[in-house]
Amino acid sequence: MQVIRDRIELIKGKRETLLQLLEQPNLGTLRIDVNQALEEMDDLLEEFERTFPVE
């Protein structure tokens, strides 16, 4: 279980990279994909927290 939690923390760290990418003015249509990735990542992280709450 700890390995899974460690990997989730790694994913949370990558979320910040996506947020920084959104700040780039020259993304064009890639902005749509980055937004979608963020939404899906947030959904998965919420689902993980509901399924495996911190004890």
HELIX and SHEET records of a PDB file:
HELIX    1   1 GLN A    2  LEU A   22  1                                  21    
HELIX    2   2 LEU A   30  THR A   51  1                                  22    
END                                                                             
